[in-house]
Every structure is written in structure tokens, then in C-alpha cells.
Amino acid sequence: MNARRVHIHAYERLLRLSAEIQTGRCPNKAGLARILERDPRTVQRDLDALRRLGAPLIFDRKRNGFRFTERDWQFPALNLTEGELIYFFAAERLLRRLGAAPEAAHARRALRRLSALLPDEVVIDLAALDAAISFAPAPALDADPATLSKLAAASVKHKTLDVDYYSQRSSAQTTRDVDVLLLHKNLGEWYAVCFDHKSREVRDFHAGRISRVSETGRCFYQPEGWDPEQYLNAGFGMFRGGKRVTVEVRFDAYQARYARERKFHPTEQHREMRGGRLGVSFETTENALEQVARWVMQYGEHAKAVRPAALRKLLREHLTRAIRLYKEP
């Protein structure tokens, strides 16, 4: 059975079915029917479809449920063509500009379904996508859909690219060879996480600052030990690098009500404090503290950074300069 011919609804259902079996809990047909909200006959057809797709699926009589004999088996991905990738990124770009237009509803559903088909090398920050799907226009630096498509295709096919990139930090444009390890969307902005042949390091490149992309004809292997989730979790937003540090911020009772509803960082821990206050701590890196300081400052007098000392120093410097701007003439 060709995975390309699986209807989108069935594909999404098979993904859920596969994920549930991969948990190792050995669900039976009745349990799967409840989870998928489908009747047992549909579940049986889906189980048969999984076997036709090559899944090492068996019914374990001792545990009275289904399991895979190979724990690392992965559900086959549906590969999008280069043209389909361009349409996906063009649709995402257009939808951000539609605002609350009624016609955006159908396009939103189509975009969500397409996003489910993207390979693991293309990551969309779901919080950012949800923000975009509410379609309040964001002040984001736009990226060309054709560029995004080439970056995504190179990541999936492990092809080294030659790109022209403008760096705001150095105010210079450079040409460099890169291996796109991950295409990541964060807060409405697309980034290519690449192994940069020039610096011999993994770096983040804003896709909107890439003006030219061409293939080199060379392929690459992912760096040994490369873990996209671990890489993204180490920073704060798209800021990372330097030694690991622990950040602790305390919210007063007013802001704590809202902070409890949100997850600011994948590694965060909450600590309830007297008077309704809330302590939030997480692991990040030294080079991300500048962005952490900006995040803390948005809460004004309702948030206080407790550690590290370098973060407190940054905040004192920023706030002192800000106060100078508002002193009476």
C-alpha cells in the first residue's frame, strides 16, 4: 500500500493509532476504539492498514493487546513535493496577513492538515502557529516561500546548500555552505538551524535574511549525537550558547494567576509561595540571558529575577538606562 494514497483523515488516524501502540501499553481493540472515537470495525481496518504499511504489529495474547515487535519502528512519513512545500509556506505567509477574515477559516483547516504531513526535520512552534492562526498580523520578518521550500527540501534530503546571508549583528552579507539540520518556527519567524561550514558550529539563521540558495551537489550526515529537542530546549527562544545557567523568576500574586496558565520554557519548574506568589525556574544558557531579561521586563513590577547574578546585573543596567529616558527635562 502506497502511503501517498492514504486519505488525509485516515493518515491522521493511523498516526494516532501507531503512537498509542508505541507507548508499550498493549491496547486492545476496544481501548483503541475509545481513544480514536471510532467503532471497532474501523479500528480493525486501520490495524490491517498498518500491517500493509509494513508495521511489525502482533497481538500479544499474554497482555491481551497489540504491540510492535520492533520498538524503533516509525510510521512512514508522507513526503511533500517541492511544489507542495512552496504552497504550504505561501499559505502560512498569506494566512498571517488575513487577520480575522471569514475566508481564513477554510484555509486554517487546510494548513493544519498540511502541517501534520511535514517531516521531522521541519518543526513548527505550535504556540506560534496558534498565534498565527488567530491571524492577528505579527511584526515578523517575512521569509520567501521558495526559500523556505528549498531549505526544507535540503533538510529532508540531507543536501548541503550554498547561501548568501545577511547578519544584523555584523551588518555584513556573507556567502557560506550550510547543512540544514532543522527548519524551526518560533514566534512567527522561520529559522534554519544549520551546521555552518565556515564556523564549524551549529548556528541559527533567520530564513528572512537568506537572499540566495543553491545546491552544492554534496550531501551531509547529521552531527554525531544531534538532538533537535535538546538543542532547542537549551536556549530561550532563539537565543542560546555559552555555559548552562539556572534562571529563577518570582511573580507576585497578581501576575502569578496568569503565569500558572503558561509554559515559558520546556524545562521550567513551578514553586508555590506564600501570599499567592509563584516561583518559576528553568535551565538555559549564558548567551540567552539578554532575551530572558527582555522577557522579565515586560512584567514590570510584577516579576523579580532572583538568579543568576548575571541576569540581575543585566536588568539593573537596562532599567537604569530606561529610567533616564523618562526623567523630567
Secondary structure as UniProt FT lines:
FT   HELIX           3..5
FT   HELIX           8..22
FT   TURN            23..24
FT   HELIX           29..36
FT   HELIX           40..52
FT   TURN            53..54
FT   STRAND          57..60
FT   TURN            61..64
FT   STRAND          65..68
FT   TURN            71..72
FT   HELIX           82..95
FT   TURN            96..97
FT   TURN            99..100
FT   TURN            102..103
FT   HELIX           104..117
FT   TURN            120..121
FT   STRAND          122..124
FT   HELIX           126..133
FT   TURN            134..135
FT   HELIX           145..157
FT   STRAND          159..167
FT   TURN            168..171
FT   STRAND          172..186
FT   TURN            187..188
FT   STRAND          189..196
FT   TURN            197..200
FT   STRAND          201..206
FT   HELIX           207..209
FT   STRAND          210..219
FT   TURN            224..225
FT   HELIX           228..233
FT   TURN            237..238
FT   STRAND          244..251
FT   HELIX           253..259
FT   TURN            260..261
FT   TURN            266..267
FT   STRAND          269..272
FT   HELIX           274..276
FT   STRAND          278..285
FT   HELIX           286..288
FT   HELIX           289..297
FT   TURN            298..299
FT   HELIX           300..302
FT   STRAND          303..307
FT   HELIX           309..325
//
